[in-house]
Amino acid sequence: MAHPALKTSIPYFIADGAAHFRLSGELTSLEDPDGRVGTLLSLLDGTRTVDEIHRDLSATYPDITPADVAEAVRDLDETGLLQDADDRGDDFGEAARARWSNNLGFFETYASLTTSKYEFQRRLRDAKVAVLGVGGIGSHVFIDLVAIGFTDIRIVDFDRIELSNFNRQILYGEPYIGRLKVEVAAERARTLNSGVRIDPVQKRLTSADDVYEVVADRDIVIAVVDRPKMHIAHWLNEGCVRAGTALIGGGVDTQRATHYTMVPGVSGCVECWLRQVQRDDPTSRMVLDVMHRIDRDGEQFGEDTAAFNGLVLTAAGHMVNEMVRLASGVTPPLSVGRLLAASFHDPRPVEAESWKRDPDCSVCRHAAPKPALRWLASEAGPLPF
């Protein structure tokens, strides 16, 4: 039986005949002309069941019925003010609870009587994820995932550290020039959390089979591999669809940071997206044809000469947040089936493109998500992202 408790991360105060809760700069106020709300709140300390709350509250306010208390608790839970004190996170040791204490305070604001703050952290801990490419965006993403609490991470890259990396790849430094990025990234991550399981894979991805090989046992992948520019998107998409693995992709395009998410069996895949663009947008189709020619000829893309750390951070932050949403289910993801963009001169994310699942797509028409991602699909079919 649940023991409802007010969330300590959402403070409240009594004033002017009402109880006022403060969350993210906004107030939620509950009228309390005779003090019974304040008394009820004082009893929501996690030591009582709903029946016991009624027993103690009715001692002062005898007109209150068990149904009244049950309804009040239900309303407070729906408002997002309650959690169940029964889950004390006993599967986390003292050190783990200290390490993730601020995470738990954040997750508590999303907790309820059915899902505790510890459960959200467990889902991160137990997720199997990968970062493909630990360069500009990937190095930020990787160390942030370690810091947040992902403990089973594969990293894939073939490149070595060089001086031109250092305007944005702050995970590395001058003493590491010439060393493999995956080796140094794994070393640095283990100094942050010695208990994290890092699988560093030195590999150049050259096909969908290569991608499948490194993502087959992963739930979610953040892919920030940018070579070969036009082919890699197809390989990433096909490999992840085959594995049922969610793909978060994107990058920095000169003055803007972009990201998107593809969940097999839930959203349309990248091929669905490209087919829609080619069908509906002649200008974009022309641009894609030119970019494919540049890629085929081995020329450098002009936009690849610009990579500013502020936008790298923006892209990495959005991708990490989306990974947390997908892995924990704390709140629905934002970029499934959508390309979101934030520019340097106006960093508010906006939808740049969106696409639907093509039932005739040769890549994803029979796709299904990994078990950890099935919550994204309703019983009636994929959600309308």
N, C-alpha and C positions, 0 to 999 in steps of 0.2 A: 504494500500500500504506500502510495506516494506521501512524502513529507514536504509540502510546498514551502519554498523559501523565497523571499525577495532577493533580487540580484544586488549584490553589494556594488557592482560596477555601475548601477543606475541609482544614484543617490536621490533622496527625496526629503522634503521638508513640509511642515504643516504651517500654514499662514492663511489669514483671511477666510477662515471657514472652508479650507480645501487642503488636500494633499497634492503636492506638486512634485513630479518626477522629471529629472533632467537627463536627456540623452542627446548627444551630438548637437548641443546648442538649442535643442527644442524642449519645450515643457509639455508634459501631459498632466492635466489637472483633474482631480476627482473631488467633487463637492462633498463636504463633511460638516453639515451644520450642527450636528449633535455629538460629534466625536467618535461615532461608531466605526467610521472608516479608519481613523487613526489607531483605534484599539485593535481592529482587525489586522492592520499592517504590523503592529507590534507583536502579534501572535504568529506571524509568518516568518519564523526564525529557523525553520527546518527541523524542529524537535517534535512537531505535532502532525498527526493525520488530519484530514478534513473533519472527521467526527470529533476529534479532540479540540480542534479550533472552535467548532460550534459549542462544545461543552463550556469552554472558558469564556467565549464571547457572550453566550446567553446568560452567564452569571451576572453580567452587568446590563445587558440588553435582552430581557426575557422574551421580547416579542419576536426575536430573530429565530427562524426555523432552520433545520438542517438543509432544506432546499435553498434557502436564501444564501447560506454560506457556500454551498456547492456552486451556485450560480456566480457568486462574487469571485470565487477562486477561478472558475472557468473564464470569466471576463478578464481578470487580471492576467491569466495565462495568455489569452488571445491578444491582449494588449502588449505582450512581450515583457512583462515585469516579473515573472516567476520562473523558478527552476526547481527541479526535484533534488533534494538534499541527500537522497539515498545513494546516488553514485558519487563515491568519494575518491574515485580514481585510484583504487588500491593496486591496480596493475602498473601504476607509475611509481617508481621509487622516489625517495625524498629528493635526490639530486635532479631527477627528471621533472618533478613538480616545480622545483626552483628554476630550472632552465626554461620551462615553458610557462612560467607564472603569468607573464604579460600576455602571451597567446591566450591562456585560459581566461584571463580577464576580458579579452576581446570576444572570444567565443561565448562567454557567459551572456553577453548582450544578445546573442542569437539563440540561446538555450531555451528550453521549455520544460514542461512537466513530462514530456515524452523523450526528449533528446538532451543529454547533459553536455556541458562544456567539455568534459573529458572525452565524450564520444567523438566530437569533431577532431580533437587532437589525435585520437586513436586512428581515425581514418587517414590522416596524413602520415602517421607513423607506419601504417601497414600498407600504404599504396606503393606500387612498383612503378617507378617513373624513369624517364630518360631525358637527357639534354643532348641533342645532336648539334654539335658545333659549340665549342667553348671559347669563342673569340669575343667580339665586342659585346653583343647582347648576351650571348651564352655564358660568358664568365660571370656577369652580374646575376643572371638567372640562377646559375648553379649554386653559387655561394649563398644566395638568398633562400633557396629551397632547403639547404642544409640548416641555415639559421632558423627557419620557420618550423622545422621538425620532420621533414621527409627524411627517412633513414635508409631507403633502398633506392639508390640512384646509379644509373649507368650513364657515363659520359662518352661521347664518340667524337673524335677529331683526328686529323692526320698531320696538322700543321705544327710548326715550331715557332717559338716566341721571337719576335723581332722588334726593333726600335719603333717602327711606325705603329705598333699596337698600343703604345703607352698613353696616347691621348684619351683612351676610353676603356682599355682592358686593365683595370686597376688591380685585378687579382694577381697580376704578374709584376715583374720589376727587372731592373737592369742586371742583377746577378743571374737571372734565368735565361738571358738571351741565348738562343740556339737550342734550348731544351724543348722537349715535346710538351705541348700545352696540356694534354690529358694527364701526364705524370705530375706536373707542377700543380695543376688544379686539384688533383686528388690529395697531394701532400698538404696543400693549404686548407682544404676542407677538413682533413683529419685533425688539424690543429684547432679548428673551431669546435668539432664534436668528434672525439676519439671513437665513439660508438657507432658512427654512421657507416653503412655498407656502401662503398664506392666501387663500381666496376669500370675502370678506365679502359677504353677500347681504342687503340690506335688503328684507324681504318679510314680510308677514303671511300665514300659512298659513290658507287658508279652504276647502280641499277636498283630497280624495285626489290630484287632478291636480296641485295645488300641491306636495304632498309629493313625488310622483313626479318632478316637474321638478327638484327640488333633490337627490334621492337616487339618480337613475337610474344615475349613474356611480360611486356610492360602494359600497364593500364592507360597511362597518359604520357605523351611525348611533347616536349617543346623543341621544335626544329628551327634552328637559325643557321642552317647551312646555305651558303649562297653561291656555290660553284658545283657544276655549271648552272648558270642562273636560270635558264628556261627549262632544262631537263629535270633539275632536282625537284621541282614542285610536283611533277608527275610521279617521280620515283617515291617521294615521301608519301604522297597520297595513296598510291597503289599498295605500298608496303604496309601502311597503317590500316587501310581498309581490309586487307587480307588478314591482318592480325586482330581486327576488332578494336584497335587501339585508338584512343582519341588523339588528334593532332592539333596542337596549337602552333601556328606559324605566323610569320610576319617579318618586319625588319624596319630599317631606317631608309627612307627614300628622300634623300637630300634634306628637305626642310620639314618632313613629317615622319611620324612614327606610326606604324600600322600593325595590327594583329587580327587574326581570324581563328576560328575553331571549327574543326570537322570531327563529328562523332559518327562512326560507321553505324548504319541502320537507324540513325536519328535525324541527322542533317544530310543535305546533299554533299557530295564529295567535291574535290577540286575539279574533277573532270566535268561534273554537272555544272559547276560554276563557269568554267571556260566555254562549255558548249552554249550556255545561256548568253554569255558575252558575245560570242561569235555570231549567234543568231540575232541578237537584239541591238548590238552596238557596232555599227560599221567602223567608226573611228577607232574604238578600242581594238577591233579586229585588225585594222591596219597597223596599229602600234605593235601588237603582238607579233605580227608577221615580220616587222622590221627587227624586233628584239630577237626572234628566232634566227634571223639571218646573221645578226651580230654574234650570237652565241655559237652558231655553226661555224663561222669564220674565225672564231677564237679571238675576236677583238675585245677591247675593254669597254665596259659600259661607263659612260661619262658620270652617271650618278654614283658609281661605286668609288669615286675619288673623294667623296664627301661623307664623313661620319663624325658627327658631333656628339660628345658625351652626354649632354643634357637630353638629347632625343633618344640616345641609347638607353639611358636610365628610364625615360618615359615608357619606351617599348618594353623593357624588361619588367618594370613594375606592373604594367597591364597584363603581361603574360603570366607572371607569378600569381597575381590575384586570380586570374582565370583558372590556373592550375589548382589553387586552393578551393575555389568554388566547385570545380569538377570532382576533386578528390574527396572533399568533406561533405558536400551537399549542404553546406551551411546556408547557401542562398543560390538561386539559379544562375547559371553562367550567362554572360552577356553577349559573347561574340560567336555563338554557334550559328553557322550559316550566314555570318555577317563579317564584312571587313570594316573594322573601326579604325579611324584615323585621328591623330592629334598633331597639329602643326606647331612649329616653334613660335610663330607669331600669334597663335590662338590655340592653346593646349587643351581646350575642351574637346573630348572625344565625340566624334560624329560618325554616323553610318555613311561610309563611302559607297559600299555595294552590299547587296544581299542576294541570296539565291535559294532555290528550292531543290528538293531531291527529285532527280529525273528518274521515273520508274523504268525507263529503258536504258539507263546508264550501264554500259558493259562492265564497269569497274565495281559499282556499289549496289546494283539492284538486288543482290542476295546477301548484302552485308548485315552483320549484327554486332552490337557492341559487346565489350567484355562484361562479365557479370557485375563488376564494380560500377559500371556506367548504366546499367539497365534502369536505374531510377529516373533517367532522363526520358524514358519512353512511357507513355500512358498505356492503359489496357486497350484503349481504342486505337492505338498506333502511335507513331512518332509525334512528339509535340510540335506545334507549328512555329518553330524558331524562324 
